[in-house]
């Protein structure tokens, strides 16, 4: 019976830590966009690896690297 005096406060402490961690995650926006990372891995914005014959060397730059 005396072990309950130790286990109940420990269980409440664990529940308190879990609740704090959940509330922290909600407040910092960890659950805002659940589908974005899953779709982001499907979108490939790297340069293509297929060789482009007949193109000039500066055509191989991505759109972000080009100056206007």
C-alpha positions as CSV (number, residue, x, y, z in Angstrom):
1,X,0.0,0.0,0.0
2,X,2.9,2.4,0.7
3,X,4.1,2.0,-2.9
4,X,1.0,3.9,-4.0
5,X,2.2,7.0,-2.2
6,X,5.2,6.9,-4.6
7,X,3.6,5.7,-7.8
8,X,0.6,8.1,-7.9
9,X,2.8,11.3,-7.7
10,X,5.2,9.8,-10.2
11,X,2.3,9.0,-12.6
12,X,0.9,12.5,-12.2
13,X,4.4,13.9,-12.9
14,X,4.7,11.9,-16.1
15,X,1.2,13.0,-17.2
16,X,2.1,16.6,-16.4
17,X,5.3,16.4,-18.5
18,X,3.4,14.8,-21.4
19,X,0.7,17.5,-21.3
20,X,3.4,20.2,-21.2
21,X,5.2,18.7,-24.2
22,X,1.9,18.5,-26.1
23,X,0.9,22.1,-25.3
24,X,4.4,23.3,-26.3
25,X,4.2,21.5,-29.6
26,X,0.8,23.0,-30.3
27,X,1.9,26.5,-29.4
28,X,5.1,26.4,-31.5
29,X,3.2,25.3,-34.6
30,X,4.4,21.7,-34.9
31,X,0.9,20.5,-36.0
32,X,0.1,23.4,-38.4
33,X,1.0,21.7,-41.7
34,X,0.8,18.0,-41.5
35,X,0.6,17.3,-45.3
36,X,3.3,19.8,-46.5
37,X,6.4,17.8,-45.7
38,X,4.8,14.7,-47.3
39,X,4.2,16.6,-50.6
40,X,7.5,18.5,-50.4
41,X,9.6,15.3,-50.9
42,X,7.7,14.6,-54.1
43,X,8.5,18.0,-55.6
44,X,12.0,17.9,-57.1
45,X,13.4,21.4,-57.7
46,X,16.9,20.3,-58.5
47,X,18.4,20.6,-62.0
48,X,17.7,17.6,-64.2
49,X,20.4,14.9,-64.4
50,X,19.6,14.1,-68.0
51,X,22.3,15.7,-70.3
52,X,21.1,18.5,-72.4
53,X,22.9,18.2,-75.8
54,X,23.1,21.3,-78.0
55,X,22.6,23.8,-75.2
56,X,24.9,26.6,-74.1
57,X,26.8,26.1,-70.8
58,X,25.0,29.0,-69.1
59,X,21.6,27.4,-70.0
60,X,22.3,24.8,-67.4
61,X,21.9,27.3,-64.5
62,X,18.7,27.0,-62.6
63,X,16.2,29.8,-62.8
64,X,17.2,31.0,-59.3
65,X,20.8,31.4,-60.3
66,X,20.2,33.5,-63.4
67,X,20.4,37.2,-63.4
68,X,17.8,39.3,-65.1
